[in-house]
Amino acid sequence: MYTDPIADYLTRVRNALGARHKVVEIPASNVKKEITKILFEKGYILNYKFEENGPQGTIKIALKYGELDKVPAIRDIQRVSKPGLRKHSSSKDLPRILNGLGVAIVSTSQGLMTDKEARQRNVGGEVLCYVY
């Protein structure tokens, strides 16, 4: 049993990219589904599918690689706020990842969103992870 499901999600994606897998299967939760939707909207993954099998369900993610050089679209994905040390930021103090080229996924009172959306809506929250 793992105590940090978001870190497990990110690690599964990171390991699948390192092993050059085309698809990765992850146990589902509402937060993981929202993170997956953000990754798809920002173009870091090809596609995703939510399957309702069993009590929890699974998320199948089709990973994205470059056509010529086969470099993963996600160069790095890392957990920021951990169960032992939560990282919260106001809308003004939200981090800019690679000067705006990457995204920080933020859990706000209005749901999960990118750092850019949170700045536009003027809401802060818990910074879950960085993706670039």
Order of alpha helices (4+ residues) and beta strands (2+ residues): alpha-beta-alpha-beta-beta-beta-beta-beta-beta-alpha-beta
